[in-house]
Amino acid sequence: MTWFYLSLGAALGFASMNILARIVSIKSKNPRAMSIVMDMIAAIMALIIFFVSGGYKKFSLPTGFQPWFYLMVAMLFYGLFDRLRFYATAALEASRMTVVNNVSLIVAVVLSFFLYAESLTTNKLFGFILVLFALFLVSIDKVSKINWKGVFLAIIVNIFLGIAWALDKKGALFFNVETYNVLAWILPMVFVYFPYIKFSDIKKEVNLSFWKITLLAFFNMIALFLNLKALSLADATRVIPIVQTSTLFTVIFGIILLKERKHLIRKLIAGLIAVFGVYLLV
């Protein structure tokens, strides 16, 4: 059951990141520059975990083509995700963005079935469907106008995330978790930075929101680390849906911390459905 608690921890970490972003209301002047700053801070934190946890003692790099191929593909899609996600957030209202974010769950789970040849049991299938339904139920809200450009961009961003997410288990198995956690923050910066970002833009982001970005980087990094730990112990098709309940935890935190009581009954029903879905996955 260790993998289950790690998955819940990752979900809580991602939810904390989401709610913190809404509380501090970061207004970036250059989303790519902000991504670079956050990735650099998260990479430093990942290095600290690498040494404090003793990850350096089991450090080894795999040989052969396959591990490095999967690593570079994952880093490419994480880089594309980091490069575009803040543009998508700016282009699409939160109510629709929350719904579209579930695309990453679908992509990651479907790819995981093919990548890892994991068994498709009845419990796992119904658990996944219930969690997905609960996430859509808790996310749906009325908005006056659809920004189709924003919707399209958000879908693309979440496809990138879903592909990278599905490949995380490969990274956790071929490399040790602590090593892959460091690489997952350092290597994507190449794709975010390409072809270049003015140093002055990076400096502006640091001066504008350094401590806010640092907190976001911490929650993001620790959530990814726990997610990788869980993936190293259990099926990706079990871990990923549970981690994606971060959407539900974000709503719960919003109810408690931000007094967001709109559609409270529907949110509570969605929570009960998600709990039953998680039970089937476990």
Accessible surface in RSA format (square Angstrom, percent):
REM  Atomic radii and reference values for relative SASA: ProtOr
REM  Chains: A
REM  Algorithm: Lee & Richards
REM  Probe-radius: 1.40
REM  Slices: 20
REM RES _ NUM      All-atoms   Total-Side   Main-Chain    Non-polar    All polar
REM                ABS   REL    ABS   REL    ABS   REL    ABS   REL    ABS   REL
RES MET A   1   119.11  61.7  82.36  54.5  36.75  87.5  67.60  57.5  51.51  68.2
RES THR A   2    85.29  60.7  81.10  82.2   4.19  10.0  45.94  61.7  39.36  59.5
RES TRP A   3    26.66  10.7  26.00  12.6   0.66   1.5  12.38   6.6  14.28  23.2
RES PHE A   4    29.59  14.8  29.59  18.3   0.00   0.0  29.59  17.9   0.00   0.0
RES TYR A   5   139.96  65.3 130.48  74.2   9.47  24.6  92.37  69.4  47.59  58.7
RES LEU A   6    34.83  19.4  33.18  23.7   1.65   4.2  34.83  24.5   0.00   0.0
RES SER A   7     0.00   0.0   0.00   0.0   0.00   0.0   0.00   0.0   0.00   0.0
RES LEU A   8    48.16  26.8  48.16  34.5   0.00   0.0  48.16  33.8   0.00   0.0
RES GLY A   9    19.90  24.5   0.00   N/A  19.90  24.5  15.75  43.2   4.15   9.3
RES ALA A  10     0.00   0.0   0.00   0.0   0.00   0.0   0.00   0.0   0.00   0.0
RES ALA A  11     0.00   0.0   0.00   0.0   0.00   0.0   0.00   0.0   0.00   0.0
RES LEU A  12    73.24  40.8  73.07  52.3   0.17   0.4  73.24  51.4   0.00   0.0
RES GLY A  13     6.43   7.9   0.00   N/A   6.43   7.9   6.14  16.8   0.30   0.7
RES PHE A  14    40.29  20.2  40.29  25.0   0.00   0.0  40.29  24.4   0.00   0.0
RES ALA A  15     0.00   0.0   0.00   0.0   0.00   0.0   0.00   0.0   0.00   0.0
RES SER A  16    24.22  20.5  23.33  31.1   0.88   2.0   5.56  11.8  18.65  26.1
RES MET A  17    28.85  14.9  28.85  19.1   0.00   0.0  25.87  22.0   2.97   3.9
RES ASN A  18    50.99  35.2  46.50  44.9   4.49  10.8  12.64  30.4  38.34  37.1
RES ILE A  19     9.79   5.6   9.79   7.3   0.00   0.0   9.79   7.0   0.00   0.0
RES LEU A  20    23.68  13.2  23.39  16.7   0.29   0.7  23.68  16.6   0.00   0.0
RES ALA A  21    40.67  37.4  34.50  53.2   6.17  14.0  34.64  48.8   6.03  16.0
RES ARG A  22   100.26  42.1  77.62  39.6  22.64  53.9  47.61  65.1  52.65  31.9
RES ILE A  23    90.68  51.6  64.72  48.2  25.96  62.6  69.55  50.1  21.13  57.3
RES VAL A  24    31.60  20.8  17.32  15.7  14.28  34.4  23.62  20.5   7.98  21.6
RES SER A  25    62.56  52.9  48.07  64.1  14.50  33.4  33.11  70.5  29.45  41.3
RES ILE A  26    35.00  19.9   8.74   6.5  26.27  63.3   9.70   7.0  25.31  68.7
RES LYS A  27   161.63  78.9 151.77  93.1   9.86  23.5 100.43  90.4  61.20  65.2
RES SER A  28    36.32  30.7   8.06  10.8  28.27  65.1   8.06  17.2  28.27  39.6
RES LYS A  29   159.25  77.7 126.51  77.6  32.74  77.9  73.36  66.0  85.89  91.5
RES ASN A  30    33.54  23.1  32.12  31.0   1.41   3.4   8.78  21.1  24.76  23.9
RES PRO A  31    23.44  17.1  23.29  21.2   0.15   0.5  23.37  19.3   0.07   0.4
RES ARG A  32    40.51  17.0  40.51  20.6   0.00   0.0   2.33   3.2  38.18  23.1
RES ALA A  33     0.00   0.0   0.00   0.0   0.00   0.0   0.00   0.0   0.00   0.0
RES MET A  34     4.64   2.4   4.64   3.1   0.00   0.0   4.64   3.9   0.00   0.0
RES SER A  35     0.45   0.4   0.41   0.5   0.04   0.1   0.34   0.7   0.10   0.1
RES ILE A  36     8.34   4.7   8.34   6.2   0.00   0.0   8.34   6.0   0.00   0.0
RES VAL A  37     2.64   1.7   2.64   2.4   0.00   0.0   2.64   2.3   0.00   0.0
RES MET A  38     2.79   1.4   2.79   1.8   0.00   0.0   1.10   0.9   1.69   2.2
RES ASP A  39     0.34   0.2   0.34   0.3   0.00   0.0   0.21   0.5   0.14   0.1
RES MET A  40    76.24  39.5  74.44  49.3   1.80   4.3  37.36  31.8  38.88  51.5
RES ILE A  41    21.12  12.0  21.06  15.7   0.06   0.1  21.08  15.2   0.04   0.1
RES ALA A  42     0.00   0.0   0.00   0.0   0.00   0.0   0.00   0.0   0.00   0.0
RES ALA A  43     6.19   5.7   6.19   9.5   0.00   0.0   6.19   8.7   0.00   0.0
RES ILE A  44   104.62  59.5 104.54  77.9   0.07   0.2 104.54  75.3   0.07   0.2
RES MET A  45    33.13  17.2  31.70  21.0   1.43   3.4  32.26  27.4   0.88   1.2
RES ALA A  46     0.45   0.4   0.00   0.0   0.45   1.0   0.00   0.0   0.45   1.2
RES LEU A  47    69.11  38.5  69.06  49.4   0.05   0.1  69.11  48.5   0.00   0.0
RES ILE A  48    97.86  55.7  93.62  69.7   4.24  10.2  97.82  70.4   0.04   0.1
RES ILE A  49    30.71  17.5  29.91  22.3   0.79   1.9  30.71  22.1   0.00   0.0
RES PHE A  50    21.59  10.8  21.49  13.3   0.10   0.3  21.59  13.1   0.00   0.0
RES PHE A  51   117.05  58.6 108.25  67.0   8.80  22.9 108.58  65.8   8.47  24.2
RES VAL A  52   123.65  81.4  92.36  83.6  31.29  75.4  99.47  86.4  24.18  65.6
RES SER A  53    63.52  53.7  23.00  30.7  40.52  93.3  34.99  74.5  28.53  40.0
RES GLY A  54    14.79  18.2   0.00   N/A  14.79  18.2  10.24  28.1   4.55  10.2
RES GLY A  55     0.04   0.0   0.00   N/A   0.04   0.0   0.04   0.1   0.00   0.0
RES TYR A  56   101.93  47.6  88.88  50.6  13.05  34.0  57.54  43.2  44.38  54.7
RES LYS A  57   160.21  78.2 121.10  74.3  39.11  93.1  71.50  64.4  88.71  94.5
RES LYS A  58   113.25  55.3  97.04  59.5  16.21  38.6  67.70  60.9  45.55  48.5
RES PHE A  59   102.73  51.4  81.17  50.3  21.56  56.1  81.17  49.2  21.56  61.7
RES SER A  60    74.58  63.0  67.44  90.0   7.14  16.4  42.67  90.9  31.91  44.7
RES LEU A  61    87.33  48.6  64.75  46.3  22.58  56.8  65.09  45.7  22.25  59.9
RES PRO A  62    28.22  20.6  11.07  10.1  17.15  62.3  23.36  19.3   4.86  30.2
RES THR A  63   125.94  89.6 106.49 108.0  19.45  46.4  77.37 103.9  48.57  73.4
RES GLY A  64    52.34  64.5   0.00   N/A  52.34  64.5  38.35 105.2  13.98  31.3
RES PHE A  65   159.37  79.7 144.30  89.4  15.07  39.2 150.98  91.5   8.39  24.0
RES GLN A  66    93.64  52.4  90.99  66.5   2.66   6.3  24.71  52.6  68.93  52.3
RES PRO A  67     9.73   7.1   9.13   8.3   0.59   2.2   9.13   7.5   0.59   3.7
RES TRP A  68    88.34  35.5  87.86  42.5   0.48   1.1  80.67  43.0   7.67  12.5
RES PHE A  69    97.11  48.6  91.43  56.6   5.69  14.8  96.57  58.5   0.54   1.6
RES TYR A  70    39.56  18.5  38.38  21.8   1.18   3.1  12.27   9.2  27.29  33.6
RES LEU A  71     3.11   1.7   0.79   0.6   2.32   5.8   2.31   1.6   0.80   2.2
RES MET A  72    88.30  45.7  86.84  57.5   1.46   3.5  75.68  64.3  12.62  16.7
RES VAL A  73    36.79  24.2  35.72  32.3   1.08   2.6  36.79  32.0   0.00   0.0
RES ALA A  74     0.69   0.6   0.69   1.1   0.00   0.0   0.69   1.0   0.00   0.0
RES MET A  75     0.00   0.0   0.00   0.0   0.00   0.0   0.00   0.0   0.00   0.0
RES LEU A  76    64.54  35.9  64.54  46.2   0.00   0.0  64.54  45.3   0.00   0.0
RES PHE A  77    40.25  20.1  40.25  24.9   0.00   0.0  40.25  24.4   0.00   0.0
RES TYR A  78    24.08  11.2  24.08  13.7   0.00   0.0  20.28  15.2   3.80   4.7
RES GLY A  79     0.00   0.0   0.00   N/A   0.00   0.0   0.00   0.0   0.00   0.0
RES LEU A  80    47.81  26.6  47.81  34.2   0.00   0.0  47.81  33.6   0.00   0.0
RES PHE A  81    26.55  13.3  26.55  16.4   0.00   0.0  26.55  16.1   0.00   0.0
RES ASP A  82     8.26   5.8   8.01   8.0   0.25   0.6   0.09   0.2   8.17   8.1
RES ARG A  83    52.04  21.8  51.50  26.3   0.53   1.3   7.64  10.4  44.40  26.9
RES LEU A  84    45.90  25.6  45.90  32.8   0.00   0.0  45.90  32.2   0.00   0.0
RES ARG A  85    27.42  11.5  27.40  14.0   0.02   0.0  12.38  16.9  15.04   9.1
RES PHE A  86    42.21  21.1  38.61  23.9   3.61   9.4  38.67  23.4   3.54  10.1
RES TYR A  87    84.12  39.3  80.82  46.0   3.30   8.6  61.21  46.0  22.91  28.2
RES ALA A  88     0.00   0.0   0.00   0.0   0.00   0.0   0.00   0.0   0.00   0.0
RES THR A  89    79.39  56.5  71.45  72.4   7.95  18.9  57.40  77.1  21.99  33.2
RES ALA A  90    90.41  83.1  47.52  73.3  42.89  97.6  58.68  82.6  31.73  84.1
RES ALA A  91    37.24  34.2  20.72  32.0  16.52  37.6  30.55  43.0   6.70  17.7
RES LEU A  92     6.22   3.5   0.00   0.0   6.22  15.6   1.75   1.2   4.47  12.0
RES GLU A  93    64.02  36.8  49.25  37.3  14.76  35.1  44.90  86.8  19.12  15.6
RES ALA A  94    73.57  67.6  61.10  94.3  12.47  28.4  66.11  93.1   7.46  19.8
RES SER A  95    24.45  20.7  13.24  17.7  11.20  25.8  19.93  42.4   4.52   6.3
RES ARG A  96    59.32  24.9  57.96  29.5   1.36   3.2   8.58  11.7  50.74  30.8
RES MET A  97    21.37  11.1  21.37  14.1   0.00   0.0  21.37  18.2   0.00   0.0
RES THR A  98    37.95  27.0  37.51  38.0   0.44   1.0  16.63  22.3  21.32  32.2
RES VAL A  99    34.72  22.8  34.72  31.4   0.00   0.0  34.72  30.2   0.00   0.0
RES VAL A 100    15.92  10.5  13.47  12.2   2.46   5.9  15.92  13.8   0.00   0.0
RES ASN A 101    48.39  33.4  48.36  46.7   0.03   0.1   8.85  21.3  39.54  38.2
RES ASN A 102     0.00   0.0   0.00   0.0   0.00   0.0   0.00   0.0   0.00   0.0
RES VAL A 103    34.29  22.6  34.29  31.0   0.00   0.0  34.29  29.8   0.00   0.0
RES SER A 104     1.62   1.4   1.62   2.2   0.00   0.0   0.00   0.0   1.62   2.3
RES LEU A 105     0.00   0.0   0.00   0.0   0.00   0.0   0.00   0.0   0.00   0.0
RES ILE A 106    64.13  36.5  64.13  47.8   0.00   0.0  64.13  46.2   0.00   0.0
RES VAL A 107    29.69  19.5  25.22  22.8   4.47  10.8  29.40  25.5   0.29   0.8
RES ALA A 108     0.00   0.0   0.00   0.0   0.00   0.0   0.00   0.0   0.00   0.0
RES VAL A 109     2.72   1.8   2.72   2.5   0.00   0.0   2.72   2.4   0.00   0.0
RES VAL A 110    70.99  46.7  70.30  63.6   0.69   1.7  70.99  61.7   0.00   0.0
RES LEU A 111    58.06  32.3  58.06  41.5   0.00   0.0  58.06  40.8   0.00   0.0
RES SER A 112     0.00   0.0   0.00   0.0   0.00   0.0   0.00   0.0   0.00   0.0
RES PHE A 113    48.65  24.3  40.91  25.3   7.74  20.1  41.14  24.9   7.52  21.5
RES PHE A 114   164.70  82.4 136.28  84.4  28.42  74.0 140.82  85.4  23.88  68.4
RES LEU A 115    49.51  27.6  29.76  21.3  19.74  49.6  32.67  22.9  16.84  45.3
RES TYR A 116    37.14  17.3  12.21   6.9  24.92  64.8  18.72  14.1  18.41  22.7
RES ALA A 117    91.95  84.5  60.12  92.8  31.83  72.4  68.21  96.1  23.74  62.9
RES GLU A 118    21.61  12.4   6.97   5.3  14.64  34.9  11.92  23.1   9.69   7.9
RES SER A 119    73.15  61.8  58.66  78.3  14.49  33.4  50.78 108.1  22.38  31.3
RES LEU A 120   105.42  58.7  72.54  51.9  32.88  82.7  72.89  51.2  32.53  87.6
RES THR A 121    61.37  43.6  54.63  55.4   6.74  16.1  57.70  77.5   3.67   5.5
RES THR A 122    92.85  66.0  83.26  84.4   9.60  22.9  50.18  67.4  42.67  64.5
RES ASN A 123    84.65  58.4  83.07  80.3   1.58   3.8  10.83  26.1  73.82  71.4
RES LYS A 124     6.39   3.1   5.86   3.6   0.53   1.3   5.14   4.6   1.25   1.3
RES LEU A 125    71.75  40.0  70.89  50.7   0.86   2.1  71.75  50.4   0.00   0.0
RES PHE A 126   109.15  54.6 109.15  67.6   0.00   0.0 109.15  66.2   0.00   0.0
RES GLY A 127     0.00   0.0   0.00   N/A   0.00   0.0   0.00   0.0   0.00   0.0
RES PHE A 128    27.50  13.8  27.50  17.0   0.00   0.0  27.50  16.7   0.00   0.0
RES ILE A 129    83.43  47.5  82.52  61.5   0.91   2.2  82.61  59.5   0.83   2.2
RES LEU A 130    45.00  25.1  45.00  32.2   0.00   0.0  45.00  31.6   0.00   0.0
RES VAL A 131     0.00   0.0   0.00   0.0   0.00   0.0   0.00   0.0   0.00   0.0
RES LEU A 132    30.30  16.9  30.30  21.7   0.00   0.0  30.30  21.3   0.00   0.0
RES PHE A 133   107.30  53.7 102.50  63.5   4.80  12.5 106.82  64.8   0.48   1.4
RES ALA A 134     0.08   0.1   0.08   0.1   0.00   0.0   0.08   0.1   0.00   0.0
RES LEU A 135     0.21   0.1   0.21   0.2   0.00   0.0   0.21   0.1   0.00   0.0
RES PHE A 136    60.28  30.2  60.28  37.3   0.00   0.0  60.28  36.5   0.00   0.0
RES LEU A 137    35.84  20.0  34.29  24.5   1.55   3.9  35.58  25.0   0.26   0.7
RES VAL A 138     7.14   4.7   0.00   0.0   7.14  17.2   0.00   0.0   7.14  19.4
RES SER A 139     6.97   5.9   0.00   0.0   6.97  16.1   2.37   5.1   4.59   6.4
RES ILE A 140    91.20  51.9  89.48  66.7   1.73   4.2  90.37  65.1   0.83   2.3
RES ASP A 141    48.02  33.6  32.51  32.4  15.51  36.7   7.97  18.8  40.05  39.9
RES LYS A 142   187.37  91.4 166.01 101.9  21.36  50.9 114.42 103.0  72.94  77.7
RES VAL A 143    43.26  28.5  15.88  14.4  27.39  66.0  23.67  20.6  19.59  53.1
RES SER A 144   124.91 105.6  76.94 102.7  47.97 110.5  57.53 122.5  67.38  94.4
RES LYS A 145   167.26  81.6 157.04  96.4  10.21  24.3 103.70  93.3  63.55  67.7
RES ILE A 146    61.93  35.2  48.89  36.4  13.04  31.4  48.89  35.2  13.04  35.4
RES ASN A 147    60.96  42.0  54.10  52.3   6.86  16.5  24.28  58.4  36.69  35.5
RES TRP A 148   173.32  69.6 167.19  80.9   6.13  14.4 144.62  77.1  28.70  46.6
RES LYS A 149   172.34  84.1 161.85  99.3  10.49  25.0 110.41  99.4  61.92  66.0
RES GLY A 150     0.09   0.1   0.00   N/A   0.09   0.1   0.03   0.1   0.06   0.1
RES VAL A 151    19.08  12.6  19.08  17.3   0.00   0.0  19.08  16.6   0.00   0.0
RES PHE A 152   135.46  67.8 133.80  82.9   1.65   4.3 135.24  82.0   0.22   0.6
RES LEU A 153    42.39  23.6  42.26  30.2   0.14   0.3  42.39  29.8   0.00   0.0
RES ALA A 154     0.00   0.0   0.00   0.0   0.00   0.0   0.00   0.0   0.00   0.0
RES ILE A 155    59.94  34.1  59.94  44.7   0.00   0.0  59.94  43.2   0.00   0.0
RES ILE A 156    49.33  28.1  49.33  36.7   0.00   0.0  49.33  35.5   0.00   0.0
RES VAL A 157     0.56   0.4   0.56   0.5   0.00   0.0   0.56   0.5   0.00   0.0
RES ASN A 158     3.34   2.3   3.34   3.2   0.00   0.0   0.00   0.0   3.34   3.2
RES ILE A 159    58.68  33.4  58.68  43.7   0.00   0.0  58.68  42.3   0.00   0.0
RES PHE A 160    36.40  18.2  36.40  22.5   0.00   0.0  36.40  22.1   0.00   0.0
RES LEU A 161    38.20  21.3  38.20  27.3   0.00   0.0  38.20  26.8   0.00   0.0
RES GLY A 162     0.00   0.0   0.00   N/A   0.00   0.0   0.00   0.0   0.00   0.0
RES ILE A 163    36.75  20.9  36.75  27.4   0.00   0.0  36.75  26.5   0.00   0.0
RES ALA A 164     0.00   0.0   0.00   0.0   0.00   0.0   0.00   0.0   0.00   0.0
RES TRP A 165    17.08   6.9  16.58   8.0   0.50   1.2  14.88   7.9   2.20   3.6
RES ALA A 166     0.41   0.4   0.00   0.0   0.41   0.9   0.06   0.1   0.35   0.9
RES LEU A 167     9.58   5.3   8.30   5.9   1.28   3.2   8.30   5.8   1.28   3.4
RES ASP A 168     0.05   0.0   0.05   0.1   0.00   0.0   0.00   0.0   0.05   0.1
RES LYS A 169    22.90  11.2  22.88  14.0   0.02   0.1  13.96  12.6   8.94   9.5
RES LYS A 170    30.55  14.9  30.55  18.7   0.00   0.0   3.68   3.3  26.87  28.6
RES GLY A 171     3.91   4.8   0.00   N/A   3.91   4.8   3.40   9.3   0.51   1.2
RES ALA A 172     7.52   6.9   0.00   0.0   7.52  17.1   0.00   0.0   7.52  19.9
RES LEU A 173   104.39  58.1  73.88  52.9  30.50  76.7  76.30  53.6  28.09  75.6
RES PHE A 174    67.50  33.8  49.07  30.4  18.43  48.0  51.75  31.4  15.75  45.1
RES PHE A 175     4.07   2.0   0.65   0.4   3.42   8.9   3.20   1.9   0.87   2.5
RES ASN A 176    27.49  19.0  15.68  15.2  11.81  28.4  22.36  53.8   5.12   5.0
RES VAL A 177    10.91   7.2   9.13   8.3   1.78   4.3   9.13   7.9   1.78   4.8
RES GLU A 178     5.42   3.1   4.54   3.4   0.88   2.1   0.49   1.0   4.93   4.0
RES THR A 179     5.69   4.0   5.30   5.4   0.40   1.0   5.69   7.6   0.00   0.0
RES TYR A 180     0.68   0.3   0.68   0.4   0.00   0.0   0.53   0.4   0.15   0.2
RES ASN A 181     0.28   0.2   0.28   0.3   0.00   0.0   0.00   0.0   0.28   0.3
RES VAL A 182    13.18   8.7  13.18  11.9   0.00   0.0  13.18  11.5   0.00   0.0
RES LEU A 183    34.39  19.2  34.39  24.6   0.00   0.0  34.39  24.2   0.00   0.0
RES ALA A 184     5.64   5.2   0.15   0.2   5.49  12.5   0.15   0.2   5.49  14.5
RES TRP A 185    12.12   4.9  11.83   5.7   0.29   0.7  12.12   6.5   0.00   0.0
RES ILE A 186    67.44  38.4  65.73  49.0   1.71   4.1  65.73  47.3   1.71   4.6
RES LEU A 187    44.36  24.7  43.94  31.4   0.42   1.1  43.94  30.9   0.42   1.1
RES PRO A 188     1.33   1.0   1.33   1.2   0.00   0.0   1.33   1.1   0.00   0.0
RES MET A 189    32.75  17.0  32.01  21.2   0.74   1.8  27.82  23.7   4.93   6.5
RES VAL A 190    97.83  64.4  90.69  82.1   7.14  17.2  96.03  83.4   1.79   4.9
RES PHE A 191    53.32  26.7  49.30  30.5   4.03  10.5  50.49  30.6   2.83   8.1
RES VAL A 192     0.00   0.0   0.00   0.0   0.00   0.0   0.00   0.0   0.00   0.0
RES TYR A 193    93.98  43.9  93.98  53.5   0.00   0.0  61.90  46.5  32.08  39.5
RES PHE A 194   139.82  70.0 137.89  85.4   1.94   5.0 139.82  84.8   0.00   0.0
RES PRO A 195    82.48  60.1  62.42  56.9  20.06  72.9  63.18  52.2  19.30 120.0
RES TYR A 196   132.08  61.7 128.36  73.0   3.72   9.7  86.27  64.8  45.80  56.5
RES ILE A 197    10.15   5.8   1.52   1.1   8.63  20.8   4.72   3.4   5.43  14.7
RES LYS A 198   124.52  60.7 117.32  72.0   7.20  17.1  66.42  59.8  58.10  61.9
RES PHE A 199   154.83  77.5 146.94  91.0   7.90  20.5 147.74  89.6   7.09  20.3
RES SER A 200    56.19  47.5  50.39  67.2   5.80  13.4  41.80  89.0  14.40  20.2
RES ASP A 201    31.32  21.9  30.19  30.0   1.13   2.7   1.73   4.1  29.59  29.5
RES ILE A 202    21.27  12.1  21.27  15.8   0.00   0.0  21.27  15.3   0.00   0.0
RES LYS A 203   117.72  57.4 114.77  70.4   2.95   7.0  59.79  53.8  57.93  61.7
RES LYS A 204   119.55  58.3 115.36  70.8   4.19  10.0  67.33  60.6  52.23  55.6
RES GLU A 205     0.68   0.4   0.68   0.5   0.00   0.0   0.00   0.0   0.68   0.6
RES VAL A 206    51.40  33.8  49.43  44.7   1.97   4.8  49.43  42.9   1.97   5.3
RES ASN A 207   111.27  76.7  76.23  73.7  35.05  84.4  31.80  76.5  79.47  76.8
RES LEU A 208    85.01  47.3  59.99  42.9  25.03  62.9  65.22  45.8  19.79  53.3
RES SER A 209     6.96   5.9   3.24   4.3   3.71   8.6   3.71   7.9   3.24   4.5
RES PHE A 210    77.96  39.0  73.85  45.7   4.11  10.7  73.85  44.8   4.11  11.8
RES TRP A 211   186.19  74.7 183.94  89.0   2.25   5.3 157.30  83.9  28.89  46.9
RES LYS A 212    82.21  40.1  81.36  49.9   0.85   2.0  43.68  39.3  38.53  41.0
RES ILE A 213     0.24   0.1   0.24   0.2   0.00   0.0   0.24   0.2   0.00   0.0
RES THR A 214    20.26  14.4  20.26  20.5   0.00   0.0  20.26  27.2   0.00   0.0
RES LEU A 215    85.24  47.5  85.18  60.9   0.06   0.1  85.24  59.9   0.00   0.0
RES LEU A 216     8.00   4.5   8.00   5.7   0.00   0.0   8.00   5.6   0.00   0.0
RES ALA A 217     0.00   0.0   0.00   0.0   0.00   0.0   0.00   0.0   0.00   0.0
RES PHE A 218    85.69  42.9  85.69  53.1   0.00   0.0  85.69  51.9   0.00   0.0
RES PHE A 219    54.05  27.0  54.05  33.5   0.00   0.0  54.05  32.8   0.00   0.0
RES ASN A 220    10.36   7.1  10.36  10.0   0.00   0.0   0.00   0.0  10.36  10.0
RES MET A 221     3.32   1.7   3.32   2.2   0.00   0.0   3.32   2.8   0.00   0.0
RES ILE A 222    43.76  24.9  43.76  32.6   0.00   0.0  43.76  31.5   0.00   0.0
RES ALA A 223     0.00   0.0   0.00   0.0   0.00   0.0   0.00   0.0   0.00   0.0
RES LEU A 224    14.26   7.9  14.26  10.2   0.00   0.0  14.26  10.0   0.00   0.0
RES PHE A 225    21.43  10.7  21.43  13.3   0.00   0.0  21.43  13.0   0.00   0.0
RES LEU A 226    40.66  22.6  40.66  29.1   0.00   0.0  40.66  28.6   0.00   0.0
RES ASN A 227     1.38   0.9   1.38   1.3   0.00   0.0   0.00   0.0   1.38   1.3
RES LEU A 228     0.00   0.0   0.00   0.0   0.00   0.0   0.00   0.0   0.00   0.0
RES LYS A 229    55.19  26.9  55.19  33.9   0.00   0.0  24.41  22.0  30.77  32.8
RES ALA A 230     0.00   0.0   0.00   0.0   0.00   0.0   0.00   0.0   0.00   0.0
RES LEU A 231     0.23   0.1   0.23   0.2   0.00   0.0   0.23   0.2   0.00   0.0
RES SER A 232    36.65  31.0  16.48  22.0  20.17  46.5  10.81  23.0  25.83  36.2
RES LEU A 233   106.79  59.5  71.26  51.0  35.53  89.3  76.69  53.9  30.10  81.0
RES ALA A 234    14.48  13.3   4.63   7.2   9.84  22.4  14.42  20.3   0.06   0.1
RES ASP A 235    49.10  34.4  46.94  46.7   2.16   5.1   2.35   5.5  46.75  46.6
RES ALA A 236     0.33   0.3   0.33   0.5   0.00   0.0   0.33   0.5   0.00   0.0
RES THR A 237     0.77   0.5   0.20   0.2   0.57   1.4   0.20   0.3   0.57   0.9
RES ARG A 238    79.03  33.2  79.03  40.3   0.00   0.0   1.65   2.3  77.38  46.9
RES VAL A 239     0.00   0.0   0.00   0.0   0.00   0.0   0.00   0.0   0.00   0.0
RES ILE A 240     0.15   0.1   0.15   0.1   0.00   0.0   0.15   0.1   0.00   0.0
RES PRO A 241     0.00   0.0   0.00   0.0   0.00   0.0   0.00   0.0   0.00   0.0
RES ILE A 242     0.00   0.0   0.00   0.0   0.00   0.0   0.00   0.0   0.00   0.0
RES VAL A 243     1.24   0.8   1.14   1.0   0.10   0.2   1.14   1.0   0.10   0.3
RES GLN A 244    15.53   8.7  15.33  11.2   0.20   0.5   0.20   0.4  15.33  11.6
RES THR A 245     4.55   3.2   4.55   4.6   0.00   0.0   3.94   5.3   0.61   0.9
RES SER A 246     9.78   8.3   9.78  13.0   0.00   0.0   0.00   0.0   9.78  13.7
RES THR A 247    11.61   8.3   9.39   9.5   2.22   5.3   3.39   4.6   8.22  12.4
RES LEU A 248    13.03   7.3  13.03   9.3   0.00   0.0  13.03   9.1   0.00   0.0
RES PHE A 249    45.13  22.6  45.13  28.0   0.00   0.0  45.13  27.4   0.00   0.0
RES THR A 250    11.93   8.5  11.93  12.1   0.00   0.0  11.93  16.0   0.00   0.0
RES VAL A 251    19.21  12.6  16.79  15.2   2.42   5.8  18.64  16.2   0.57   1.5
RES ILE A 252    64.10  36.5  64.10  47.8   0.00   0.0  64.10  46.2   0.00   0.0
RES PHE A 253    44.23  22.1  44.23  27.4   0.00   0.0  44.23  26.8   0.00   0.0
RES GLY A 254     0.00   0.0   0.00   N/A   0.00   0.0   0.00   0.0   0.00   0.0
RES ILE A 255    23.27  13.2  23.27  17.3   0.00   0.0  23.27  16.8   0.00   0.0
RES ILE A 256   103.04  58.6  94.31  70.3   8.73  21.0  97.59  70.3   5.45  14.8
RES LEU A 257   104.47  58.2  80.14  57.3  24.32  61.1  82.70  58.1  21.76  58.6
RES LEU A 258    61.55  34.3  39.17  28.0  22.38  56.3  43.51  30.6  18.04  48.6
RES LYS A 259   139.73  68.2 123.39  75.7  16.34  38.9  82.22  74.0  57.52  61.3
RES GLU A 260    60.12  34.5  53.30  40.3   6.82  16.2  32.68  63.2  27.44  22.4
RES ARG A 261   121.78  51.1 108.43  55.3  13.35  31.8  42.69  58.3  79.09  47.9
RES LYS A 262   125.94  61.4 113.25  69.5  12.69  30.2  84.41  76.0  41.53  44.2
RES HIS A 263    72.47  39.6  53.58  37.2  18.89  48.3  46.37  47.8  26.10  30.4
RES LEU A 264    58.26  32.4  54.84  39.2   3.42   8.6  54.84  38.5   3.42   9.2
RES ILE A 265   121.13  68.9 120.43  89.7   0.70   1.7 120.43  86.7   0.70   1.9
RES ARG A 266    63.38  26.6  59.89  30.5   3.49   8.3  35.59  48.6  27.79  16.8
RES LYS A 267    27.00  13.2  23.53  14.4   3.47   8.3  11.62  10.5  15.38  16.4
RES LEU A 268    98.24  54.7  94.20  67.4   4.04  10.2  96.12  67.5   2.11   5.7
RES ILE A 269    83.65  47.6  83.65  62.3   0.00   0.0  83.65  60.2   0.00   0.0
RES ALA A 270     0.00   0.0   0.00   0.0   0.00   0.0   0.00   0.0   0.00   0.0
RES GLY A 271    12.92  15.9   0.00   N/A  12.92  15.9  12.92  35.5   0.00   0.0
RES LEU A 272   130.73  72.8 124.00  88.7   6.73  16.9 124.47  87.4   6.26  16.8
RES ILE A 273    38.64  22.0  34.69  25.8   3.95   9.5  38.63  27.8   0.01   0.0
RES ALA A 274     1.40   1.3   1.33   2.1   0.07   0.2   1.40   2.0   0.00   0.0
RES VAL A 275    99.64  65.6  95.91  86.8   3.73   9.0  98.48  85.6   1.16   3.2
RES PHE A 276   109.70  54.9 106.86  66.2   2.84   7.4 109.51  66.4   0.20   0.6
RES GLY A 277     0.00   0.0   0.00   N/A   0.00   0.0   0.00   0.0   0.00   0.0
RES VAL A 278    18.14  11.9  18.14  16.4   0.00   0.0  18.14  15.8   0.00   0.0
RES TYR A 279   156.33  73.0 145.29  82.7  11.04  28.7 101.69  76.4  54.65  67.4
RES LEU A 280    30.47  17.0  23.28  16.7   7.18  18.1  24.57  17.3   5.90  15.9
RES LEU A 281     0.52   0.3   0.00   0.0   0.52   1.3   0.25   0.2   0.27   0.7
RES VAL A 282    55.65  36.6  23.84  21.6  31.81  76.7  35.68  31.0  19.97  54.2
END  Absolute sums over single chains surface
CHAIN  1 A    13446.0      11798.3       1647.7       9992.8       3453.1
END  Absolute sums over all chains
TOTAL         13446.0      11798.3       1647.7       9992.8       3453.1
